[in-house]
Amino acid sequence: MNARQAPEFPPWPQYDQSERDGLIRALEQGQWWRMGGSEVDSFEREFAEHHGAEHALAVTNGTHALELALQCMGVGPGTEVIVPAFTFISSSQAAQRLGAVAVPVDVHPDTYNIDVAAAAAAVTPRTRVIMPVHMAGLMADMDALAKLSADTGVPLLQDAAHAHGARWQGRRVGELGTVATFSFQNGKLMTAGEGGAVLFGDTELYETAFLRHSCGRPRDDRRYHHRIAGSNLRLNEFSASVLRAQLRRLDEQIALRDERWTLLSRLLGAIDGVVPQGGDERADRNSHYMAMFRVPGITEERRNALVDRLVDAGLPAFAGFRAIYRTDAFWEVAAPDETVDAVAARCPNTEAISRDSVWLHHRVLLAGEPELHATAEIIADTLAAA
């Protein structure tokens, strides 16, 4: 590969005086936890409104958001949760931490989102939740999933950790009639280092979640009357103040990422052997948490070496997620009659995508057009050299 100057990408996380002002505001209010301060309450209202939901509950991180949502939806020992096999491990571990069985199903080879037909085939009398993951910010087929949910009576839980601000046919995540969860981990589209949120349309379910996220204790309790089993998943006031500032610039950043992805996906598609992640015109607002592409036919070893070379060349590149059933963690709590080979046999698309996919951090899509051209040239040169 010819020597080439590495492109300069914007840093992440991004912040300005708004975050500084928020932190000082939280500091000087004199109460640094949600039961005495106002930042978490304000953030929840603003986040719910932004996403078209009746209620938002802020929690410690995105994994806890999933676990709390599943628990409130009745997931526990003896139940099953259908999850895409190509996702970050939290999607399955949240169910497994509750003693449930996570059932991996295949994904679409173009969008990398859950295959609805595969999910339908996996429904059993023990299925309690179907969990679509909006991969890289591209929303899953919510029309087909809503029909599957109506036909089977199994509710959906949207794992929207990548999909802040995304839309499906003009409807925001909170307007789709399901519980949804988000992550605010350091790399996410808006961040406080860690944090998460759950959106609810049902007030009773929201109130149950509030109790569970605060050790089962009502807001006004003075006598340690813990009404329900729970844990301490409360977000702190400082994180909430940062997230309020992050939320205010989210729309502008999404618009820029969407514009830049139009260019980058065209440039990637012109490289011999590279296939960028596809789209769905019904997903009319893609948050673009990742810029993803595949190199079909490459081995996992060569893909990993490719990622290392891209990193050395200055790109924030990562290997695609490992199929969840190909991790040791998954098998700590799994269906006793399943094997890796059996799951892999029904997930051929996941097998391929987890072997040959690469993703670039979304800060690439906040850069200028020259940086995107340089990015594509580096990828092309690196592949040619390999």
C-alpha positions in Angstrom: 0.0 0.0 0.0 1.3 3.4 -0.9 2.1 5.7 2.0 -0.7 8.2 2.5 -1.4 10.8 5.1 -4.1 9.6 7.5 -7.3 11.6 7.2 -8.3 13.7 10.3 -11.7 12.9 11.7 -13.6 14.9 14.3 -13.1 13.7 17.9 -15.7 11.7 19.8 -17.3 12.4 22.2 -18.0 16.0 21.2 -18.8 18.7 23.7 -18.9 22.5 24.1 -20.0 25.0 26.7 -23.4 23.4 26.9 -22.0 20.4 28.7 -19.8 22.6 31.0 -22.9 24.7 31.9 -24.9 21.5 32.6 -22.3 20.1 34.9 -22.0 23.3 36.9 -25.8 23.4 37.0 -26.0 19.9 38.4 -23.1 20.6 40.8 -24.6 23.8 42.2 -28.2 22.5 42.7 -26.9 20.7 45.8 -28.4 17.3 45.1 -26.4 14.9 42.9 -28.9 12.0 42.7 -32.1 11.8 40.8 -34.4 11.7 43.9 -33.2 15.1 45.0 -32.1 16.8 41.8 -33.9 17.9 38.6 -31.5 17.0 35.8 -32.6 13.3 35.3 -36.3 14.3 35.4 -35.7 17.0 32.8 -33.6 14.7 30.6 -36.3 12.0 30.7 -39.0 14.5 29.6 -36.9 15.9 26.8 -35.7 12.4 25.6 -39.3 11.1 25.6 -40.6 14.1 23.7 -37.8 13.8 21.2 -38.6 10.2 20.4 -42.4 10.4 20.6 -42.9 8.4 23.7 -45.1 8.9 26.7 -42.4 8.1 29.2 -38.6 7.7 29.4 -36.7 6.2 32.3 -33.0 6.9 32.5 -30.8 4.2 33.8 -27.2 3.3 34.5 -26.3 1.9 31.0 -27.8 0.3 27.9 -27.4 -3.3 29.1 -29.3 -2.5 32.3 -32.0 -0.8 30.1 -32.5 -4.1 28.3 -32.5 -6.2 31.4 -35.0 -3.9 33.2 -37.3 -3.7 30.2 -37.3 -7.5 29.8 -38.0 -8.0 33.5 -40.9 -5.7 33.4 -42.2 -7.5 30.3 -42.3 -10.8 32.3 -39.0 -12.4 31.2 -37.5 -14.8 33.7 -36.7 -18.5 34.2 -38.7 -20.8 31.8 -39.2 -18.1 29.2 -37.4 -17.4 25.9 -36.4 -14.2 24.1 -35.8 -14.2 20.4 -32.7 -12.1 19.4 -30.8 -11.6 16.2 -27.7 -13.7 16.1 -25.7 -10.8 14.8 -25.7 -8.2 17.5 -23.6 -7.0 20.5 -23.7 -9.6 23.3 -25.8 -7.4 25.6 -28.9 -8.2 23.6 -28.7 -11.9 24.6 -27.0 -11.5 28.0 -29.8 -9.2 29.3 -32.2 -12.1 28.8 -29.8 -14.7 30.2 -29.1 -12.6 33.3 -32.8 -13.0 34.1 -32.6 -16.8 33.7 -34.3 -16.9 30.4 -33.1 -18.6 27.2 -31.9 -16.3 24.4 -32.9 -17.8 21.1 -30.6 -16.5 18.2 -32.2 -16.2 14.8 -30.7 -15.2 11.5 -30.4 -11.7 10.0 -31.0 -10.2 6.5 -27.8 -10.3 4.4 -28.2 -6.7 3.2 -29.5 -4.8 6.2 -28.0 -7.0 8.9 -31.3 -6.7 10.8 -33.4 -9.5 12.2 -34.9 -11.9 9.6 -38.6 -11.7 10.4 -39.4 -15.1 8.9 -36.6 -16.7 11.0 -38.1 -15.0 14.1 -41.5 -16.3 13.3 -40.2 -19.9 13.0 -38.5 -19.6 16.4 -41.7 -18.6 18.3 -42.8 -21.2 20.9 -45.3 -21.2 23.8 -42.3 -20.1 26.0 -41.5 -17.1 23.9 -42.0 -13.9 25.9 -40.4 -11.2 23.8 -39.0 -10.7 20.3 -36.1 -8.2 20.3 -35.3 -6.5 17.0 -31.9 -4.7 17.0 -31.7 -1.6 14.8 -28.3 -2.4 13.4 -26.0 0.6 12.9 -29.1 2.9 13.3 -31.0 1.3 10.4 -34.4 0.3 11.8 -35.6 -3.3 11.4 -38.7 -4.1 9.4 -41.2 -2.8 12.0 -44.2 -3.4 9.7 -43.5 -7.1 9.5 -42.5 -7.3 13.1 -45.7 -5.6 14.2 -47.7 -8.2 12.3 -45.7 -11.0 13.7 -46.3 -9.6 17.2 -50.0 -9.3 16.6 -50.3 -12.7 15.1 -48.4 -14.5 17.9 -49.3 -12.2 20.9 -45.6 -11.9 21.7 -44.6 -8.3 22.4 -41.6 -6.5 20.8 -38.7 -4.8 22.5 -36.7 -2.5 20.3 -33.0 -2.6 21.0 -32.4 1.0 19.8 -28.9 1.3 21.2 -27.7 2.4 17.7 -30.8 4.3 16.7 -31.2 7.5 18.6 -33.4 9.8 16.5 -34.2 7.2 13.8 -37.5 6.9 12.1 -39.6 4.2 10.4 -42.0 5.6 7.7 -42.0 9.0 9.5 -42.6 7.5 13.0 -40.1 7.8 15.7 -38.9 4.9 17.9 -41.3 5.8 20.7 -44.3 6.1 18.3 -44.2 2.5 17.2 -46.2 1.1 20.1 -43.4 -1.0 21.8 -41.0 -0.7 24.6 -37.6 0.5 23.4 -34.1 0.8 25.0 -31.1 3.0 24.3 -27.5 3.2 25.3 -25.4 6.3 26.0 -22.0 4.4 26.2 -19.0 6.4 25.2 -19.1 5.5 21.5 -22.8 6.0 21.0 -24.6 8.8 19.1 -25.1 10.7 22.3 -23.1 9.9 25.4 -22.3 10.6 29.0 -19.6 7.9 29.0 -22.2 5.4 30.3 -26.0 5.5 30.6 -29.2 4.1 29.1 -32.9 4.8 28.8 -36.1 2.9 28.4 -39.1 4.3 26.5 -42.6 3.3 27.5 -46.1 4.1 26.1 -47.8 2.4 29.0 -47.9 4.3 32.3 -48.4 1.2 34.5 -45.4 -0.5 33.0 -43.4 2.7 33.4 -44.3 2.9 37.1 -43.3 -0.7 37.6 -40.0 0.0 35.9 -39.4 3.0 38.0 -39.8 0.9 41.2 -37.5 -1.8 39.9 -34.8 0.7 38.9 -34.9 2.2 42.4 -34.6 -0.8 44.6 -38.4 -1.3 44.6 -38.8 1.9 46.5 -41.5 4.5 45.7 -40.5 8.2 45.1 -42.0 9.5 48.3 -41.0 6.6 50.6 -39.6 7.6 54.0 -39.9 4.2 55.7 -38.0 1.9 53.4 -41.1 0.3 52.1 -39.7 -1.7 49.1 -42.8 -2.8 47.2 -41.1 -4.9 44.5 -37.8 -6.7 43.8 -35.4 -4.4 42.1 -31.9 -2.9 42.0 -30.2 0.4 41.9 -30.1 1.4 38.2 -30.6 5.1 38.8 -28.7 7.5 36.5 -26.9 10.3 38.3 -27.5 14.1 37.9 -24.1 14.8 36.3 -24.6 12.3 33.5 -28.2 13.6 32.8 -26.9 17.1 32.5 -24.4 16.0 29.8 -27.1 14.0 28.0 -29.4 17.0 27.9 -26.7 18.9 26.0 -25.9 15.9 23.7 -29.6 15.6 22.8 -29.8 19.2 21.6 -27.2 18.6 18.8 -28.4 15.1 17.9 -30.6 16.1 14.9 -27.9 18.2 13.3 -25.4 15.4 13.6 -27.8 12.8 12.2 -28.5 15.0 9.1 -24.8 15.3 8.5 -24.1 11.6 8.9 -26.9 10.7 6.5 -25.5 13.1 3.9 -22.0 11.8 4.3 -23.1 8.1 4.2 -24.7 8.7 0.8 -21.3 9.6 -0.5 -19.3 7.1 1.4 -21.5 4.1 0.6 -21.2 5.1 -3.1 -17.4 5.2 -2.8 -17.3 1.9 -1.0 -19.6 0.3 -3.5 -17.2 1.2 -6.2 -14.3 -0.7 -4.6 -13.9 -4.2 -6.1 -15.0 -6.8 -3.5 -16.6 -4.3 -1.1 -20.4 -4.3 -0.3 -21.7 -1.5 1.9 -24.6 -2.1 4.3 -27.9 -1.8 2.4 -30.9 0.2 3.4 -34.7 0.2 3.5 -36.5 3.2 2.0 -39.2 2.8 4.8 -36.5 3.5 7.3 -36.6 7.2 6.3 -34.1 8.4 8.9 -31.0 6.3 9.6 -28.9 7.5 12.6 -25.8 5.8 11.1 -24.1 4.7 14.3 -21.7 2.7 12.2 -20.5 2.9 8.6 -20.6 -0.8 7.8 -19.4 -2.9 4.9 -18.7 -6.5 3.9 -15.9 -8.1 2.0 -17.7 -11.3 0.9 -15.5 -14.4 0.7 -12.8 -13.1 3.0 -11.8 -15.3 5.9 -12.2 -14.1 9.5 -8.4 -14.2 9.9 -7.9 -12.0 6.8 -10.7 -9.7 7.8 -9.1 -9.2 11.2 -5.7 -8.5 9.5 -7.5 -6.0 7.2 -9.0 -4.2 10.2 -5.5 -4.0 11.8 -4.1 -2.4 8.6 -6.9 0.1 8.4 -6.3 1.1 12.0 -2.6 1.5 11.3 -3.5 3.7 8.3 -5.5 6.0 10.6 -9.1 4.8 10.2 -11.3 4.1 13.3 -12.0 0.6 12.0 -13.4 -2.5 13.8 -14.3 -6.1 13.1 -18.0 -6.9 12.8 -19.7 -8.4 15.8 -19.0 -12.1 16.5 -22.1 -14.2 16.2 -23.4 -14.3 19.8 -23.6 -18.1 19.7 -19.8 -18.2 18.9 -18.9 -16.6 22.2 -18.1 -18.5 25.4 -20.4 -16.0 27.3 -23.5 -17.1 25.4 -23.2 -20.7 26.5 -23.1 -20.0 30.2 -26.9 -19.9 30.0 -28.2 -21.5 26.9 -30.7 -24.0 25.7 -29.4 -27.4 26.9 -30.3 -29.2 23.7 -28.5 -26.7 21.4 -25.0 -26.7 20.0 -22.9 -24.1 18.2 -23.2 -26.1 14.9 -26.9 -26.4 15.2 -27.4 -22.7 15.7 -24.9 -21.9 13.0 -26.8 -24.1 10.5 -29.9 -22.0 10.8 -28.0 -18.7 10.7 -26.0 -18.7 7.4 -26.2 -15.0 6.9 -25.0 -14.3 10.4 -22.1 -16.7 9.8 -21.1 -14.8 6.7 -21.6 -11.3 8.1 -19.8 -11.9 11.3 -16.9 -13.3 9.3 -16.5 -10.7 6.6 -17.9 -7.4 8.0 -16.0 -4.3 9.0 -17.3 -1.1 10.5 -16.1 2.5 10.9 -17.0 4.6 13.9 -19.6 7.2 13.1 -17.2 10.1 13.6 -16.0 9.3 10.1 -19.4 10.5 8.9 -18.9 13.8 10.7 -15.8 14.6 8.6 -15.6 16.5 5.3 -15.9 15.0 1.8 -12.1 15.0 1.2 -11.8 12.8 4.3 -14.4 10.4 3.0 -12.6 10.1 -0.4 -9.4 9.4 1.5 -11.1 6.8 3.6 -12.3 4.9 0.6 -8.9 5.2 -1.1 -7.2 3.7 2.0 -9.7 0.8 2.1 -9.2 0.2 -1.6 -5.4 0.3 -1.4 -5.3 -1.9 1.7 -7.5 -4.5 0.0 -5.4 -4.4 -3.1 -2.2 -4.8 -1.1 -3.7 -7.7 0.9 
